[in-house]
Amino acid sequence: MRRIVGNWKANGSTAQAQALCAALPAPPAGVDVTVCPPLCLLWAARGSLPPGIRLGAQDVSRVDGGAFTGEVTAPMLLDAGCVLALVGHSERRQQGAEDDALIGLKLRACWRHGLLPVLCVGETAAQRRDGSTDAVLAAQVGRVLAGAPPAPLWMAYEPVWAIGTGQAATPEDCARGIAVIRAAVAEAWPAAPPVPCLYGGSVHPANCAAFWREGGADGALVGGASLDAAAFVAICRLAGDA
């Protein structure tokens, strides 16, 4: 099973969401496809998606409800039709000052309510240059999963230096990062089966297949290309061919 998750980030309008979703065909056999629109466009996307493509959220609150202005909780996302939520995306870490402690709380909020978390981890350009990629990835996974029993989870390796830059990692970079992530999950959950691990960072139709064929990824977290129906469909079709 290949897993493709499209992250629209802060892009789109009601009309654009409806048009983009309506242009997507049902996913190929053996491919799990999810799109993550901005929160305010979840309902527009939900009414226009073809059968077989699921709805996800770009973020989730650490709390379950109450006097927390601006928060969007896991129960709310489930009510809007979401089946998964991105947790710890690098843009939330950098722009929202989210640390591993907060990300761990968000992960647990997903589990409390049956929302599948996609835990994103990755190293910055500076960390890559100084050779600390492996240590950074292992530490991020270890801190977030510390003390948690095994639960449904997807991982996403998204090297920060490759996100939105057009500079994707090589298949070798992908393979090494995913191997470190899988080892860190196995250390935290030694008795659990392996979790799916996606690659994210400047994924497009010309490079996506190499990430699962040579890089060992179980799919892709797609950013900018998910806003282009033809490109996103091509990635999904290539996943079905892999």
Secondary structure by P-SEA (a helix, b strand, c coil): cbbbbbbbcccccaaaaaaaaaacccccccbbbbbbccccaaaaaaaccccccbbbbccccccccccccccccaaaaaaacccbbbcccccccccccccaaaaaaaaaaaaaccccccccccccaaaaaacaaaaaaaaaaaaaacccccccbbbbbcccccccccccccaaaaaaaaaaaaaaaaaacccccccbbbbbccccccccccccccccccccccccccccaaaaaaaaaaaaac
